[in-house]
């Protein structure tokens, strides 16, 4: 099950990159907040899955 954890962590990092890009482009704050919440959820889910299964 570490494959799914890896995918979640990669998606979370990709979303964090999107947050950084949106901040630099000065996109609407609500969009930045939603994207950062999604990134945090993916990263936390990936790390928790790694901790649980290993």
C-alpha positions as CSV (number, residue, x, y, z in Angstrom):
1,X,0.0,0.0,0.0
2,X,3.0,2.4,-0.1
3,X,2.2,3.2,-3.7
4,X,-1.0,5.0,-2.8
5,X,0.9,6.9,0.0
6,X,3.5,8.0,-2.6
7,X,0.8,9.1,-5.0
8,X,-0.9,11.1,-2.2
9,X,2.4,12.8,-1.2
10,X,3.3,13.6,-4.8
11,X,-0.2,15.1,-5.4
12,X,0.1,17.1,-2.2
13,X,3.5,18.5,-3.3
14,X,2.1,19.3,-6.7
15,X,-0.8,21.2,-5.1
16,X,1.7,23.1,-2.9
17,X,3.5,24.1,-6.0
18,X,0.2,25.4,-7.4
19,X,-0.4,27.4,-4.2
20,X,3.0,29.0,-4.6
21,X,2.2,29.8,-8.2
22,X,-1.2,31.2,-7.4
23,X,0.3,33.4,-4.6
24,X,2.9,34.8,-7.1
25,X,0.2,35.5,-9.6
26,X,-2.0,37.1,-6.9
27,X,-5.0,34.9,-7.6
28,X,-8.1,35.2,-5.4
29,X,-7.5,34.3,-1.7
30,X,-10.4,31.8,-1.6
31,X,-8.8,29.8,-4.4
32,X,-5.5,29.8,-2.7
33,X,-7.1,28.7,0.6
34,X,-9.0,25.8,-1.0
35,X,-5.9,24.6,-2.9
36,X,-3.7,24.8,0.3
37,X,-6.4,22.8,2.3
38,X,-6.4,20.2,-0.5
39,X,-2.6,20.0,-0.5
40,X,-2.5,19.6,3.3
41,X,-5.1,16.9,3.3
42,X,-3.2,14.9,0.6
43,X,0.1,15.3,2.4
44,X,-1.4,14.3,5.8
45,X,-3.2,11.3,4.3
46,X,-0.1,10.1,2.6
47,X,2.1,10.4,5.7
48,X,-0.6,8.8,7.9
49,X,-0.9,5.9,5.4
50,X,2.9,5.4,5.5
51,X,2.9,5.4,9.3
52,X,0.0,3.0,9.5
53,X,1.1,0.4,6.9
54,X,4.9,0.4,7.7
